[in-house]
Amino acid sequence: MSADFKKSVDRFLRKISGPSPENLFNPWRDRDPQLDLSKGPAIRRSNLRQYLLAHEGAQAILVGEAAGWAGCRFTGIPFTGENLILGPETLDWAQGRPMKRSSSADKPYKERSATIVWGEIAGDSRLVLWNAVPWHPCKSGEPLTNRKPRRDEESAGEPILRDFIALFPGASVHAIGRVSQQTLANLGYDAGYIRHPSMGGQKQFCKGMRSLRKNLDRSLTT
């Protein structure tokens, strides 16, 4: 593992632990005493660090819309519920790593979109996940909900998205959903579009991911 990559990851973690837009929950900085363990933000930073280190050299970046309440909000990792980092459903890349739950709930949170995404990409370390809006947008007074991010919130996530992409030089960039496609366009990326798996998009998402992986396979043989 590259020492330079570790340093880059740690710089990135320091950046996302900084101030974030009002009304958005920052998983790596904020804590809700009703929902989080006392060291929740630190746990989520550590989880994300392990995830990024496990995907050094990724060849394709998949950018979703925003952190979801049952996924990144509690794990610190996009499209990843607590059930996927500990217990019988633990993903391959998380095996043997110091992953922890940050929620105080009796059972691990499980996100439907995460189940679909990892059901399609599990075991392929060439693919790394992020969100156009890295923080969690929820309905007012309802922390365990998701809402569509506003345009100003999308714009606020652009500098962090740019820094994330810089962690993986040479990787192609792909949008999961139209929000991320527009955000990437704002940064100058003509990103390939993959249907988001939510709201009936599972089949199209899986079709798009299989096409992407075939293209990656093809690039290795040419």
PyMOL commands that set and color helices and strands:
alter all, ss='L'
color gray80, all
select helices_A, chain A and resi 3-16+40-54+72-75+82-84+92-94+112-121+151-166+178-186+202-220
alter helices_A, ss='H'
color red, helices_A
select strands_A, chain A and resi 24-25+60-66+127-133+136-137+172-176+192-194
alter strands_A, ss='S'
color yellow, strands_A
deselect
rebuild
show_as cartoon
